Amino acid sequence: MRLALFDLDNTLLTGDSDYEWVEFLIDRGVLDRKTAHAANRDVVRRDQNGDISSEEFVLFYLATLAGREKAVLAEWHQDYMRERIVPNIPQQALEMLAQHRDGGDLIVLTTATNRFLVDPIAAYLAIEHVIATEAECVDGKYTGNYVGTVNMREGKVKRLDVWLAERGYSWLDFNETWFYSDSRNDIPLLDRVSRPVAVDPDATLAAHARSRGWPVLRLRHT
């Protein structure tokens, strides 16, 4: 049995779902264009440079859900999917998923992005198993906080270990373990699997991949 793990942003997508959500809300007039756009770009820059904590990163994006009615958010998400997500799913990503699916592998999407944003994307990609950052919800509304361990950096390894154990699996049950990611944030999990693959990697991951002899895939056309 093989385990195939996939990051979402800039891996299965040619963009970042969190970033695109904020830009979508700006276009909708929900968020102030000047302040929200600048803040969004700053969070992405700091994340790329490793200058932001996992907690600060996810809280910035969870704040966009705080106090909003779930029905309204769900309606917005349909338009967000159509406008911002589906056009940014490369055919090569679908082919990667199909290859692992045809091989009977256990496929898991593991991402720092919150579950509200991720679950419909995973459904579109026909990925059943999702590990994501869990948004706190009280009285039917999101609070802007998270619960449990943020699914980012070392947190991805911890959350995956728990997820496997809850389903009666251990790492020893898999003769191969794959992980596809673009980000320096995912080096802890990439180092853990037997078949790490860097997908359009950032500079830090690219250097790490070269030093380890990992394969590098290019899905984005620049």
Helices and strands as residue ranges (DSSP letters): E 2-6, H 17-27, H 33-49, H 54-62, H 70-80, I 81-85, G 86-88, H 91-102, E 106-114, H 115-124, E 129-138, E 141-147, H 154-166, G 171-173, E 176-181, G 184-186, H 187-190, E 195-199, H 203-212, E 216-217
